[in-house]
């Protein structure tokens, strides 16, 4: 579980996060949504420790990141998995080497255990047989899956995904969504996803947080989002005719 | 992993530069000999002076400084563009999220590999430059092989080789650290990576030339 209390972050005079309070539970897919510039990416980078926070606190299963010494911070980092928007795979390494890399850096497993673990992670994301290819030789969807495999190879407690569906066709996007949800439930991970994709919101949104100008303006789940009359949600999510129709159908069913 | 990364950098930054260093050194050595022979076309001046001039030019300036400038272009742009691309595609952030010191992991092996391997490249360049002069002198008939070998041996100061290799180490540090700085700190996209690569080559070339002057003044003027 990750508890965020009064999180503040500014860049000089630009106050990006103005005191965000939210709790992300274990085994659930937590989605952060919001317009471009609403502070989603900065929020995620604060959770990852890539940005130092100006105020508030972030508790990882009760452990305050600001009170940790260097060693504890290092240990925490190995509990974090991250799926970057573009995959962020290392170009000079093969798919297999990319997944292997965190194990070689941090684990004291034997070579055969490492190879077994890499095989397991690659098969878990349905990527058997592509281990010897380089990132430039695989599709965008495969890159995302390799990135997921790399992020789970150290058995993380917390998984973060920055727009995991960007640039993917709708079918591949659903595959990635389902994969993230399955992994979250299977390994009982706390997963936090930044997304613009409303299909993801409706598909896997166990817990949804809407950020607007650095403030949390709404939170709920994918069922509540269809029922709410909150203008922040209706203005952001239900702007297209398609989603207005979906909302109408969903509400008429509940009546 | 650090050892593996170091071996990779030796390969990328060192071995990959052998061919260009060899070709340039061989031909420049030949040209230096021909130019010197044409300018010393005087019956009073012994022919072996051509070899002395070639030797001193190659060992003192051409190999350490000119080859370092060529490496600033080749290796400097490679380092800046590689690190810049890693930055804009979030590969450096991926390392940091894993808890890896990205600067130490990515930059340190490059600096050490260059500082260790560039002197070897410069030694090769010295040998091939002098060999190029020997071949050109013999083929053109401007200096006979015995005169050339005599000239190479006369007044040879091994200290000059040590001095040249020492400044090569300084140049290697300047080229890799300046290029790495510009690549590592890129912000933006492809255009900024290209601009950083150009800047890295220009600034590291200027740094090599200025450092060459300072080192020469400090070491050889006393």
Interface residues (C-beta under 8 A of the other chain):
Chain A: X48 X49 X50 X73 X74 X77 X78 X80 X82 X84 X85 X86 X88 X89 X90 X91 X92 X101 X102 X104 X105 X106
Chain B: X1 X8 X85 X86 X89 X90 X91 X93 X94 X96 X97 X98 X99 X100
